[in-house]
Amino acid sequence: MSSRTIRIIVILVTLTLAALVWLQIYWVRRSYMLTDEQFNNRVNLSLNSVANQINLYNKDTLNIVDPVQQVSDNYFLVNVAGTADPDHLQNLLIIEFNRYNINLDFQFAVYDCFLDSVQWRSYNMRTHSNLEKVEQANFPKIKMAPDSHKFAVYFPTKNIYIARQLGVMIYSSVGILIVIGFFVYIVFVIFKQKRLSEMKTDFINNMTHEFKTPIATIGVSSDALLRNANTTNPEKVATYANIIKDETNRLRGQVEQILKIAMVDNIKNKMNKESFDFNKMIADIADNMLVRIENAKCKLDINLDAKNSIVIGDKDHFVNVIYNLVDNALKYSKENPYLRIRTFNKKSKLVVEIEDHGIGIPKESQKHIFEKFFRVPTGNVHNVKGFGLGLSYVKKIVESHHGKIHLHSIPGKGTTFTIQLKTYRV
């Protein structure tokens, strides 16, 4: 299946799931609002009935229009014609709430305008148990006019109650979200595996290309030696023999590089860690690479400014790290390349910067540059040799020494690799 087909399928499924989530949220919200409205209507009917009964009990024929006022989502205030006895009011509330199927805990307060005081009560309808007078902190603050008779009812668990009424719908919504989460994770894994598979395929193709040339050269040289087995020209024999030797060494180096990097995942417990001077190691590497640097007509600046450059680690692997980074800087530079190697201290860290003015790395490739088998796409151009393993090896070695490596690159201007390692006092 092509990448385009997979992308189209993923987009269609994503749009479908997004529409499903939107519908689910819409219906949950509508259902919540409908359930809340129904609850408020039942409470209004109940409290209207209670207010009428209190007025009749007080033998007051005053008709109060719309006695129930909803102050907040779960807080109702009721005007009555006379003072309500708390015990009598509690019994009326329980009867009316049961009548309208409001099986919910509630608290209520009664304002006595003659005493200018508020009496607070609480009731648990589930256990049908009267509770003692509760503190004002358990009830919203209310301001009563001194010439009015009122009582207030508060439902502290109303939102939980409504949520329970929508239990099945909420559980289904959570289930859909979990399914979407799994879908996103599966898509991520699929694309990651596909990218890894493509990189492995590129690696095999590249390795085949790299091996084909020296093998062909060895074959041609061997045939030439066989044809001239009885020749008396030792120079010709020596030429063919040197070609075979050089190409054999080239193949051996490539195989050793692949094997070395292939074992890097299990290398942590096989390191020979020792204390060494990172500045001196870099200077030695620069001396060893001097001929290659001169042949590449590279301008090299070395600034070993770190006062403390002593680290503990596997020196051989760090030599390979620096070689890899310098080799990349030379390979991916244009004519007359520039290379700067700099060390300095930052608090207790040794910072190593390797900067070039090469072709740079495209922004979309920078996040994958340390992945195994990854090479920056160059179309059908294969003028730069490699297997896409060097930088993954570099990152693995640095991190196995509890260090950090960062990349800063601007296409067309160059790349800087920054390594941070912990230093030690001798």
N, C-alpha and C positions, 0 to 999 in steps of 0.2 A: 504494500500500500504506500503510495507516494506521500511526501510531506504535505503537499497541497490538499490531498484528500483528507488526511488526518486533521489538518488545521480547520477545514470546512466542517467536518463532523464535530470537532470540539466546540467551534463557534455556535453551531446549531443547538447542540446539547446545552451549552452554557446559557444561551438565550432562552431556551425552554425552561431550564431550572430557575432562571431569574424571574421569568413570568410566573412560574409556579410559586416562588417565594413571595412575590408581590401580591398575588391573589390570596395566599395564605395569610399574610399580614393584614390585608384589607378585610378579609372575612373575620379574622380574630378580633380586629378592632371594632368592626360593625357589631359582632356578637357581644363583645364586652359592653359597648355603648347601649345595646338593646337590653341586655340583662340588667345593667345599671339603671336604666330608665324604668324597667318593670319593677325593680326593687324599690326605687324612689316612689313610684306610684302606689305600691302596696303600703309603704310606710305612711304616705300622705293620707290614704284612706283610713288606715288604722288610727293615726293621730287625730284626724277630724272626728272620727267616732268617739275617741276618748275625750276630746274637748267638749263635744255635745253632751256626753254623759256627765261630765263634771259640772257643766252649766245647769243641767237638770237637777243634779244632786244638790247644788247650791240654790235651787229654785230661782234661778236667774234667767229671765226670758230675753236678755239682751242677745241679739243676733250679731255675732262677729263674722264678718266676711273674710274668707280665706285665712283662717286662724293659723295655718301651718306655714312656716317660713323655713326654707332650706338655706341655712347659713353657709355651709360648705358641703363637700362631697358626702360626709358621713355625720353631719351635725344638723339637727332640726330644732327649731324654736317654735313654741306653740303659745298663742294668746288665749287666755280663758277669762271668763267673767268674774270668777271669784277664786279665792285661795284653794289650792289642791292639797289635801292631806297626803303626805308621801306614801304611807302604807296603802291607802285607797287607790292612789295613782298607780302604784306598782302593780296591784292586782288588775286594774283596768288595762294597763299596757300589756301584761302577760296574756290576758284573755284575747285582746284584739290582735296581738302579734301572732298568737296561735291560730286565730281565725283566718288570718291572711297568710299563713304558712311562712312566717318570718321567724325561723328558729335560729336566732343569732344572739350572741351576748350583747348586752347593752348597759349603758350607764345613764342615769337621769338626774336632773337637778330641779328643785322647786324654789321659786322666788316668792317669799312672803313679804308683800309690800307693807304690811302692818308692823312687822319686826325688822323690815329692811335687811333681810338676811337670806342666804342661799343654803339650802340643805342638799347634800350630795348623797346619792345612793348608787349601788351597782347591783346587777343581777346576771346570773349565769343560767340561760334557758336550757342548756344541754343537761345540766345536772339538777335543774330545778331547785337550786339552793339560794336562799337569801344571803347576801353578804353584808358585812357591817358598813357603816358610813365610811366612804373613801375620801382620800385627800383631794384637794382641789387640783393638784398637779396631774391627776389622772384624767382630768376633764378640761376641755378647752375653756379659756377664760371668756366669760360673758358679762356684758354690761346691761343691767336692767334699769328701766325707768322707775323711779320711786312710786309712781301712781299707777303701775300696771301689775297685772297678775299673769305670770308666765311659768312655763316649765320647759325644760330642754332635754332632748334625748340624743345620746351620742353612741355610735356603733364603732368601737375601736378595731374590729376585725372585719369590717365590711369588704375591703379590697381582697382579702384572703378568701372570703366567702364567695365573691363573684368569680375569682380565679378558679375556685373548686368547681363552680357550676360549668366552667368552660374547660374542665380537666382534659377531656378526650381531645378537644381541638388543640389545646396547648401541647399535649403530648405528641400529637401528630405533627405539629409545627417543629417541635424539637427533633423529632425523628427525621423530618425532611432536611433540617439543617445538618444533622449528622450525616445523612446520605450525601448531601452536597459537599460536606467536608471530605468524605471518603473519595468522592468523584474528583475533587481538586487534587487530592494527594495522588490518586491513581494517574491522573493526567500528567502531574509533575514527574512521577516515576517513569511513565511511558516516554516522555520527551527526554528525560535524562538518560534512560537506557538507549533510546534511539541515537542520541548524540554520541554516547559512548561507543555504540556499535559502528557508527559512521567514522569515528576517530580511529577505532581499531582497524577498520577496513583501509582507511588512508595510511595507517601505519604499516600494514602488511604490504600494500601497494608500493609505498615508499621504500620499505626494506627490500622488496624484490628488485626495485629499480636500482637501489644502492649496490646490491650484491651482483646484479646482472653484469655491470660493466667490468669489475675486476675479474669475475669468473670467465667472461668472454676473452679478456686480455690474456689471462693465464692459459686458456685453451689455445689461442692463436700462437702464443709463444712456445707452448709445449709442442704443437704441431711443427712449428718451424725448427725446433731442436731435433725432433725426430727425423725430419726430412734432411737435416744437415748433420746427422749423427757421425758421419765419417769425414766431416769437413776438417780442413787443416787451418781454418781461420779462427783462432781462439778469441779474437775480439768480438766476432759475431755471437759465438757461444756465450761469452760473458755478458753481452748486452741482453740476450734473451733470458739468461739466468737471473740477471738483476731485475728485469721486468717482472719475472715470476716471483722473485723474493719481495719486491716492493708491493705488488698486488696482494700477495699472501699476507704480508704484515698489515696491509690496509684492511683486509677481511678479518684478520684476527682482532684488530683494534675495534672494529664495528661490533663483532660478536661479544667481545669483552665488555664493551659499553652497554650493550643490551642486557647482558647477564647481570652486570653490576647494578644497573638501574632496576631491573626486574626484581632483585632481592632487597630493594630499599625498604619495602614494607616490613620486613622482618629484621631490619638492621639495628634497631635500637639496642638490643641486648648483645650485639656483636661489636660494639664500638670499643676502641682502645683509647680511653680518655686520659689526657695528660695536660699539664700546664705548658703553654707555649705563648710566644710573642707574635701576635697577629701582624703587627707592623713589619717585623722581620720576615714573616712568611710571605707577605705581599711583595716586599722588595726582592726576595729570592725568585718568586714567580715572574716578576717583571724582567729580571736578568735572564731567566730561562727562555722567555718568550721574545727576547730582544730581536732576534733574527727575523721572526715572523712579523713583528711589529714594524721593523724597518722595511721588509719586503712589501708590506701593505701600505707603505708611505704614510703611516699613522703618526699623528702628533700626540705624544703621551705626556700627561701631567700627573705627577704623583705627589700628593700632599699628605704625608703621614703625621698629622698634627695631634693625634691622641697621646696624651701624657701617660695614660695607663692603658696599655693594649694587651695585657695578660689575660688570657681566657683559658678555661679548662674544657677540652673537647678532643675529638678525634681529628688530629692535624691532617691526616691523609684525605679525609673526606672534605675538610674545609679547603684544602688545596684544589680538589676537584670542583668545589663550589665556585671558587674564584676563577679557575680556568674556564668553566662553563659560561660564566657571566662575561668574561673578557672575550671569549670565543664568539659569543652571540653579538657582542658589540662590534667586532671586526666583520663578522659575516653580514650583518644587516646595516652596514654603512656604505655610503657611496664612495666615490673617489676621494683620496686624501682624507681619510677618516680622522676624527678627534676622539680621544679617550682620556678621561680623568678618573683617577682612583684617589679617594680622599678618606681619611679616618679622623675622628675627633671624639671627644667624650661628652656625654650628656648625662649629668648626674653620675650614677654608678654604671652607666651603660657605655659600651663601645659601639660607635656608629660607623659603618662602612658604606660609602657611596661609590657606585660605579656608574659613571655618566658617559653617554656617547651622543654624538650629533648625527645619528643615523636616520633611517627611514621612519622610525617610530612605530607605534602599535595602534591600530584603529581602536576607538573607544569601545565598540561592541565586542572586541576580542580580549580586552584587558581583564575582564572578570573570569575568563577561561584560561588565561595564559599559563597558570600553574597546574592545570589539569593534565593528567597523564594522557599521552598520545595526541594532545592538542597542538596543532600548528596553525599559525595565522593563514587564512585562505589566500592563495595567490593565483587562483585559476589554474591554468595548465602550465604555468611557469614553475620549473623545478631547479632554478639556478642555485638555490641555497640548499645544501645537503643537511639532513638530520632526520630524527625519528620522532620528535615531539616528546622526548622524555627528559631532556636536560633540566628544564626549569621545574618540573615536578620533583626531580631528584634534589635540586637546590632547596626548594621549600621544605621538603621532608627532612633534610639534614639540619637546616636552621631550626625548625620547630622541635626536632628531637633533642636539641641543645637548649630548649626553652627560650629560643630567640624569636624574633619577628622579622619578616621581610615584606617590604612595600614596593609598589611600582608606581612611577609617575612617568607618563609618556604623552608626547604631543606628536601626532602624525606629521611627518615631514620635517620635524625639528630635533627629535631625539628622545632617548629613554634614560631614566635614572632608576637603578635598583638600590634600595636602602636596606641594610641589614643592621639589626640591633641585637647585641649580645651582652650578657652580664660579665663584668670584669672582676678580677680577683687581685688582691694585694699580695705581693710576694713577701 
